[in-house]
Amino acid sequence: MNLQEIQSRISYLMSIFVTQVKGETAMGKTDINRLSENVLVRLFKEVYGYKALKNLNLDEDNYPAIDLGDEAERVCFQITSTSDIDKVKNTLQKFVEHKLYNKYDKLIIYIISEKQKSYTSKSLKDICQGKFEFDVKNDIQDYSDILKIVASFPVGKADKIRKILEDNFGEGKSFLYHEAKEDQNERLHLNLIKISFPKTLYIASLSTKLKAIRSNLNQPSRTKKFSKREPVQDALASLGIRFGVDWEYFENRLITFHDLRNSDLALSKIVDKETIIEIDAKSFCDKSSDNEKVFKSLLRKCLQQKLFQRKVKWQHEEKLFIFCDIDGESERKESWKGERVSSREVYTRIVKKDKPHETFYCRHLAFKAQYKKFGDNWYILVKPEWFFSYDGYKKSFYSEEKVDWLKKKENNSQVFNHFRFIAYFLSNNEPLQISRRTYPFLSFGNIENFNSTLILDDQEWNPPKDSEEDSEDIDLPLFKS
């Protein structure tokens, strides 16, 4: 294997690690941290070079505050699947309480699921009491930090990392289920779909010749710096131009996959031609965390534009994509091919019994979407949902009650079928009758799956029937085929 193949394999195996952790955590299994410690000792020795690192819990059950330690390098790790600031505070408090700063100079909190996008450090200095330094930017880590370090390794060193991960997460292996028999395998699917997009982004400053732009450039942003769109919207409106939503505005520059050099493009009429540059999308994302946020927002806008042509709307209040009616029809069905060709009802309008000319509610198949980057590859995470409106878009007063009722009736197989349909709908590039053309900037691959995965006990894996969703973040569930 060459270096690129090794790095891609490491990224893939680390994603399996994170996925298994999220699955176990969702089921309330608390031994996931302990099981992860043994894997991470080997991994950290190679990644960080801490050759004397050991699992402290092997010598003393439930060692206080920390789990792994290297006394020679005076560094230690807390291994946890809990990513909130309260967990960080609790760890630091115990670290100080047990005076572990006398033995270790550096404490790293490693999140085996996924760390938060940001942490506040205001109250942490008081907890540390000047006994040791703790930097939230560098001392709270997860899989992404490992991948960044490994990206700089030469072939031989990178392959050592790969082999450690292969031993635990390669085909037919799982560090959680070593006791299963080798011939007890099954295929598991993630709600993860690989996406493709153009390699080139076009970036340009807005033309200051337009009065609408000149007045808005000096105005404070009404939204977050990486998502403000008002100057572009006002500039388009001043010229009487209507354009799609698949662009972003960041640091006073327009960012899009559209070729801004094309004078026939309506969007090009509001930019300064002299400022147009082309940039590799990967290079743009790698520049900073804000750039990555902008790029994720651009991908969502592209999906929004792609699906709008196919009568799937972005419900901004609920952050859902919802299937809508076509030409005012009271029912909408979509053909798709799973194991066989069939159709699925994705929209239904129910009228009032006593007033059949009035709408009681509309039921929409819907889904949430997030974007994740593993190594150099981008994926969309899809979570099937239901949505109820009173007019085809705005949330019905009864929506939450009806959604809860539907979810309690559905089992894992039904949810997986919803996901398979949505994945098919996204990857189907055939233009519908309601759409004049295919969308050029976003395409979808197959559902990611694990072949020859050790068998799981359905009774333990399936959540209780009365469990409820309590988070807006999209997890990575495993579906059996």
C-alpha positions in Angstrom: 0.0 0.0 0.0 1.2 3.5 -0.8 1.0 6.4 1.7 -2.3 7.7 0.3 -4.0 4.3 0.6 -2.7 3.8 4.1 -4.0 7.3 5.2 -7.4 6.6 3.6 -7.6 3.2 5.4 -6.6 4.8 8.8 -9.4 7.4 8.3 -11.9 4.7 7.5 -11.0 2.6 10.5 -11.0 5.6 12.9 -14.6 6.3 11.6 -15.6 2.8 12.6 -14.1 3.3 16.0 -16.1 6.5 16.5 -19.3 4.9 15.1 -19.1 1.9 17.5 -18.5 4.3 20.4 -21.6 6.3 19.5 -23.7 3.2 19.2 -22.7 1.9 22.6 -23.1 5.3 24.2 -26.6 5.6 22.7 -27.5 2.3 24.4 -26.2 3.6 27.7 -23.4 1.1 27.9 -20.8 2.6 30.2 -18.0 0.0 29.7 -17.1 1.5 26.3 -14.6 3.9 27.9 -12.8 1.0 29.6 -12.7 -1.1 26.5 -11.3 1.9 24.5 -8.5 2.4 26.9 -6.6 -0.7 25.8 -6.9 0.3 22.1 -5.8 3.8 22.8 -2.7 2.9 24.8 -1.2 1.2 21.7 -2.4 3.9 19.4 -1.1 6.8 21.5 2.3 5.2 22.0 2.8 5.3 18.2 1.1 8.6 17.5 2.6 10.7 20.3 5.7 8.6 21.0 4.8 8.0 24.7 6.6 4.7 25.0 6.0 4.3 28.8 2.3 5.0 28.5 0.1 2.5 30.4 -3.5 1.9 31.4 -3.6 3.1 35.0 -6.9 1.3 35.6 -5.2 -2.1 35.3 -3.2 -1.4 38.4 -5.9 0.4 40.3 -9.6 -0.1 39.4 -11.2 3.3 38.5 -8.0 5.4 38.9 -9.1 8.9 39.9 -9.5 11.6 37.2 -7.3 9.9 34.6 -7.0 6.6 32.7 -3.7 6.5 30.9 -0.4 7.9 32.1 3.3 8.2 31.1 5.3 9.2 34.2 8.5 9.5 32.2 7.0 12.1 29.9 4.7 13.5 32.7 1.6 13.3 30.5 -1.7 11.7 31.2 -5.1 11.1 29.5 -8.7 11.0 30.5 -10.7 8.8 28.2 -14.4 9.6 27.9 -17.4 9.5 25.6 -18.9 12.5 27.3 -18.0 15.7 25.4 -19.7 18.5 27.4 -17.9 21.2 29.4 -19.2 19.8 32.7 -17.2 16.6 32.1 -14.1 18.7 31.5 -14.7 20.7 34.7 -15.3 17.5 36.7 -12.0 15.9 35.4 -10.0 19.0 36.2 -11.5 19.2 39.7 -10.6 15.6 40.4 -7.1 16.1 38.9 -6.5 19.0 41.3 -8.2 17.3 44.3 -5.9 14.3 44.0 -2.8 16.5 43.4 -2.0 14.6 40.2 -0.2 17.7 39.0 2.8 16.6 41.1 3.2 13.6 38.9 2.0 14.9 35.5 2.6 18.3 33.8 0.1 17.8 31.0 -3.5 16.4 31.0 -5.2 15.6 27.8 -9.0 14.8 27.7 -9.6 12.5 24.8 -13.2 12.3 23.6 -13.8 8.8 22.0 -17.0 9.9 20.3 -16.6 13.5 19.1 -15.7 16.7 20.8 -17.8 19.9 20.7 -17.1 22.5 18.2 -15.9 24.9 20.9 -15.4 25.1 24.7 -15.4 28.0 27.0 -12.3 28.4 29.2 -13.5 31.2 31.5 -14.0 29.1 34.6 -11.3 26.5 34.0 -8.4 28.7 35.2 -10.0 29.0 38.6 -10.4 25.2 38.8 -6.7 24.7 37.9 -5.7 27.1 40.7 -2.4 27.8 38.9 -1.2 24.2 39.6 -0.9 23.3 35.9 -1.8 24.7 32.5 -4.9 23.4 30.5 -5.6 24.7 27.0 -9.1 23.9 25.7 -7.9 24.2 22.1 -5.0 21.7 22.4 -5.8 19.6 25.4 -9.3 18.4 24.4 -8.9 16.0 21.5 -10.8 13.5 19.4 -10.2 11.3 16.3 -9.7 14.4 14.1 -6.6 15.4 16.1 -5.2 11.9 15.6 -5.8 12.1 11.8 -4.1 15.5 11.6 -1.0 14.1 13.2 -0.9 10.9 11.2 -1.3 12.9 8.0 2.4 14.0 8.4 3.8 10.5 9.1 6.0 8.7 6.5 4.8 5.4 5.0 6.4 3.1 7.6 5.2 5.0 10.7 1.7 5.4 9.2 1.4 1.7 8.5 2.1 0.9 12.1 -1.0 3.0 13.0 -3.0 1.2 10.3 -2.1 -2.2 11.7 -3.2 -1.3 15.2 -6.5 -0.2 13.9 -6.8 -3.2 11.6 -6.3 -5.5 14.7 -9.4 -3.9 16.3 -11.6 -2.6 13.5 -10.6 -4.4 10.3 -13.1 -6.7 8.5 -14.5 -9.3 10.8 -13.0 -7.6 13.9 -14.5 -5.5 16.7 -12.8 -4.5 20.0 -16.3 -4.7 21.6 -17.1 -8.2 20.5 -14.0 -10.4 20.6 -16.0 -13.2 22.2 -18.1 -13.7 19.0 -17.3 -16.6 16.7 -15.6 -15.9 13.5 -18.3 -17.4 11.4 -21.0 -15.2 13.0 -20.9 -12.3 10.6 -23.4 -9.9 9.2 -23.5 -6.7 7.1 -24.1 -3.4 8.9 -24.9 -0.1 7.3 -24.2 3.4 8.4 -26.5 6.4 7.7 -23.5 7.7 5.9 -23.3 8.5 2.1 -20.2 9.6 0.3 -20.6 12.8 -1.6 -18.8 14.3 -4.6 -18.5 17.9 -5.7 -16.3 20.0 -8.0 -12.7 20.4 -7.1 -12.7 24.1 -7.8 -14.3 27.0 -5.8 -14.7 30.4 -7.3 -14.2 33.4 -5.0 -14.7 37.1 -5.8 -15.3 40.4 -4.1 -18.6 42.2 -4.8 -18.6 45.0 -7.2 -18.5 48.4 -5.4 -20.1 50.0 -8.5 -23.5 48.9 -7.1 -25.0 51.3 -4.6 -26.7 48.5 -2.7 -23.3 46.9 -2.1 -21.5 50.1 -1.1 -24.1 50.8 1.6 -24.1 47.2 2.9 -20.4 46.6 3.1 -20.1 49.2 5.9 -23.0 47.7 7.9 -22.4 45.4 10.8 -23.3 41.8 10.1 -26.8 40.7 11.2 -25.7 37.1 11.5 -22.6 35.1 12.2 -19.6 36.0 10.2 -19.4 32.8 8.3 -23.1 32.8 7.1 -24.0 36.5 6.4 -25.7 36.7 3.0 -27.5 40.1 3.1 -25.0 42.1 0.8 -25.3 39.5 -2.0 -29.1 39.3 -1.6 -29.4 43.1 -1.7 -27.1 43.3 -4.7 -29.1 40.8 -6.7 -32.3 42.5 -5.8 -31.0 45.9 -6.8 -30.5 44.6 -10.4 -33.7 42.7 -10.4 -31.9 39.4 -10.6 -33.2 36.1 -9.2 -30.7 33.5 -8.4 -30.5 30.2 -6.5 -29.1 29.8 -3.0 -26.0 27.8 -3.8 -23.4 30.3 -2.8 -21.9 31.7 0.5 -20.6 35.1 1.6 -17.5 35.1 3.8 -15.0 37.8 4.7 -16.7 40.1 2.2 -16.3 37.6 -0.6 -18.7 35.5 -2.6 -17.9 31.8 -2.6 -19.5 29.3 -5.0 -19.0 26.4 -7.3 -20.5 28.5 -10.2 -17.9 29.7 -12.6 -18.0 33.5 -11.9 -15.9 34.1 -15.1 -18.9 33.2 -17.2 -20.5 36.6 -18.1 -23.8 34.8 -18.9 -24.1 33.8 -15.3 -26.4 36.1 -13.4 -24.3 35.8 -10.2 -21.3 37.2 -12.1 -23.0 40.5 -12.7 -22.5 41.6 -9.0 -18.8 40.7 -8.6 -15.7 42.6 -9.5 -14.2 40.6 -12.4 -10.6 41.6 -11.4 -10.9 39.8 -8.0 -12.1 36.4 -9.3 -9.9 33.6 -8.1 -10.0 29.8 -8.4 -9.1 27.8 -5.3 -9.0 24.1 -4.6 -11.9 23.1 -2.3 -9.7 21.0 -0.1 -7.2 23.8 0.4 -10.0 26.2 1.3 -11.4 23.8 3.9 -8.0 23.0 5.4 -7.2 26.7 5.9 -9.2 27.1 9.2 -12.2 25.8 11.1 -14.2 28.8 10.0 -13.5 27.9 6.4 -14.7 24.4 7.0 -17.9 25.8 8.5 -18.4 27.9 5.4 -17.8 25.0 3.2 -20.3 22.8 5.1 -22.9 25.6 4.8 -22.2 25.8 1.0 -22.8 22.1 0.7 -26.1 22.4 2.5 -27.1 25.3 0.2 -26.2 23.2 -2.8 -28.3 20.3 -1.5 -31.1 22.8 -0.8 -30.9 24.0 -4.4 -30.7 20.5 -5.8 -33.7 19.3 -3.9 -35.8 22.5 -4.5 -35.8 21.5 -8.2 -37.3 18.1 -7.1 -39.9 19.6 -4.7 -38.1 18.9 -1.5 -38.0 22.1 0.6 -35.7 23.2 3.4 -37.8 23.8 6.5 -35.5 26.3 8.1 -37.2 26.5 11.5 -37.0 22.7 12.1 -33.8 22.3 10.1 -35.4 19.6 8.0 -35.7 18.7 4.3 -39.3 17.9 3.7 -41.0 16.3 0.7 -43.8 18.5 -0.6 -46.8 18.2 -3.0 -46.5 18.4 -6.7 -49.0 20.7 -8.5 -51.3 20.9 -5.5 -52.0 17.1 -5.5 -53.2 15.7 -2.2 -50.8 12.7 -2.4 -47.3 12.2 -3.7 -45.6 8.9 -4.3 -42.1 8.3 -5.5 -40.8 5.2 -7.3 -37.6 3.7 -6.1 -35.6 0.5 -6.4 -34.5 -1.4 -3.3 -34.7 -5.1 -3.5 -37.4 -4.6 -6.0 -39.1 -1.6 -7.8 -41.7 -0.1 -5.6 -43.3 3.3 -4.6 -43.3 5.2 -1.4 -45.7 7.8 -0.1 -43.8 10.9 0.8 -46.5 13.5 1.2 -50.2 13.3 2.1 -52.7 16.1 2.7 -55.5 15.3 5.1 -58.7 17.4 5.0 -61.1 18.2 7.8 -64.0 15.8 8.0 -66.6 18.5 8.6 -64.9 20.9 6.1 -63.5 18.8 3.2 -62.3 21.9 1.4 -60.0 22.9 4.3 -56.7 21.2 5.2 -56.4 19.6 8.6 -52.7 18.7 8.3 -50.1 17.6 5.8 -47.7 14.7 6.5 -44.2 14.9 5.0 -41.5 12.3 4.9 -38.4 14.4 6.0 -34.8 14.1 6.9 -32.0 15.8 8.7 -28.6 16.1 7.1 -25.1 16.9 8.4 -21.8 16.9 6.6 -18.7 15.1 7.9 -15.1 15.0 6.7 -13.0 11.8 7.2 -9.6 12.2 5.8 -10.0 13.7 2.3 -13.5 12.3 1.9 -16.7 14.0 2.6 -20.0 12.3 3.6 -23.5 13.3 4.3 -25.2 11.9 7.4 -28.9 11.3 6.9 -31.5 10.8 9.6 -35.0 10.0 8.5 -37.8 12.0 10.1 -41.4 12.9 9.9 -42.9 16.4 9.7 -46.5 17.6 9.9 -47.5 21.0 8.6 -50.9 22.8 8.4 -50.2 24.4 4.9 -47.5 22.3 3.3 -44.6 24.1 5.0 -45.3 25.7 8.4 -45.3 23.3 11.4 -48.6 22.1 12.6 -49.6 22.5 16.2 -50.0 18.7 16.4 -46.7 17.9 14.7 -44.7 16.7 17.7 -47.5 14.6 19.0 -48.0 12.9 15.6 -44.3 12.4 15.0 -43.9 10.7 18.5 -46.8 8.4 17.7 -45.3 7.4 14.3 -41.8 6.8 15.8 -43.2 4.5 18.5 -44.8 2.4 15.8 -41.7 2.1 13.6 -39.0 -0.5 14.2 -35.4 -0.5 13.0 -36.2 -2.2 9.7 -38.8 0.5 8.8 -36.4 3.3 9.6 -33.7 1.7 7.6 -36.1 1.4 4.6 -36.8 5.2 5.0 -33.1 5.8 4.9 -32.6 3.5 1.9 -35.3 5.4 0.0 -33.8 8.8 0.8 -30.3 7.6 -0.2 -31.8 6.3 -3.5 -33.6 9.6 -4.1 -30.4 11.6 -3.5 -28.2 9.4 -5.7 -30.8 9.2 -8.5 -29.4 11.8 -11.0 -32.2 11.2 -13.5 -34.1 14.6 -13.9 -37.7 14.3 -12.8 -40.6 15.5 -15.0 -40.9 18.5 -12.6 -37.2 19.3 -13.0 -35.7 20.6 -16.3 -32.1 19.5 -15.6 -29.9 17.6 -13.2 -28.0 19.6 -10.6 -24.3 19.7 -11.5 -22.5 20.5 -8.2 -23.5 17.7 -5.8 -23.7 13.9 -6.3 -24.1 11.0 -4.0 -22.5 7.5 -3.8 -23.6 4.3 -2.1 -24.5 3.7 1.5 -21.4 3.0 3.5 -21.4 -0.5 5.0 -19.2 -2.9 6.9 -18.9 -6.4 5.4 -18.3 -9.4 7.6 -19.0 -7.5 10.8 -19.3 -9.6 14.0 -22.9 -10.3 14.8 -24.7 -8.1 17.4 -27.5 -9.2 19.7 -30.7 -7.5 18.5 -32.2 -7.5 22.0 -29.3 -5.5 23.4 -28.9 -3.3 20.3 -32.5 -2.1 19.7 -33.5 0.8 22.0 -36.6 0.5 24.2 -39.8 1.2 22.3 -40.7 4.2 24.4 -37.3 5.9 24.0 -37.2 9.4 22.7 -34.9 11.5 20.6 -33.2 14.0 22.9 -30.5 15.6 20.7 -30.3 17.6 17.5 -27.0 16.0 16.6 -27.1 13.2 14.2 -25.7 9.9 15.4 -24.3 7.1 13.3 -26.6 4.2 13.8 -25.9 0.8 12.4 -28.6 -0.9 10.3 -28.5 -4.6 9.6 -29.2 -6.0 6.1 
